[in-house]
């Protein structure tokens, strides 16, 4: 059962960066989602998709994956790019 380890992304709808220091271990879906014939909701029989484990650091998540024989790959967080500009730049 392959998994991926990544840092929790910042919520795009809010300016805060709470809980972005957490690292998550999330299992890769084993089967595609398909619509339910009665209600039309998307679902699958893969229960591992519901499991998301949170860790304080990437090393802890890798140690957990190694201990339990989970084939996990780490996805590094891209560096933040800040676009600094002043209000006066709108009138140039």
N, C-alpha and C positions, 0 to 999 in steps of 0.2 A: 504494500500500500504506500505509494509515493505521497510526499507532502511537501509543502513549501513553507519556509520561515521568512517572515518579512516584518518590517516595522510598521506599526499602525499608522495609516496616513491621516493627515489633518483633515477635518471636516471642511468641505468647501463652502458650506453655508454659514459658517461661524468664523470669527477671527481668532478665537482662542486656540491654544495648542495643548489642551489637557489630554492626558493619556497617550500622547504621541511618542513617549519614551518606551512604551510597551512593545514587545516583540511577540508575534503571533505564529503559532504552528497550525496550519490549516491543511487538511487532506485534499488531494486532487480528486475530482469526481470520477468515479469508476464507470458510470454510465450517464448518458445524456438524459436531460429532463424531457418528458413527453406530456402532452395534455391529457387530463383526465377525461374519459368519454362522457361522463355525466355532467360535471360542472365546468370543465374546460380549464381548470387550474393546472399549472405546470408542476410536475412532481416526478420523483423517481424512487426506486427501491433502495437506493444507496444511503445508508444511515450515517456513513462516515462524513458526509457533507455537513452534517449538523454539529460536528465536533470542532471547536476552535479553542485551542489552549493558549493562555497568556503567560508570558515570562518577562522577567525584569531585563534580561539581556539576551543577545544572540547566542552567546556561549552556553547559557543555561538551556536554551531550546535545542541546541545541537547535542548537548549531553543527554537530554531526555530522549531525543530521537535515536541516538546511538545505543542507549541503555535498552530500549524496547525494540530495536531492530527496524526502525522506520527509515526508509530511504528518503531523506529530506535534502532539499537544496536551499541555500540561502540567497535571497534576493536583496541586494544592497539598496539602500535608500539613496536616491540621487541628491546631489547637493542643492540647497535652497538658493534660488536666484532672486535677489531683491532688486526691484526697480525703484530707485530713489529719485523722486522728483519733487519740485516745489510747486505751489499753487501758481506762482508767477509764470511758470513754463507754459501754462495754458494760453497766455497772451503774447507769445513770441512768434 
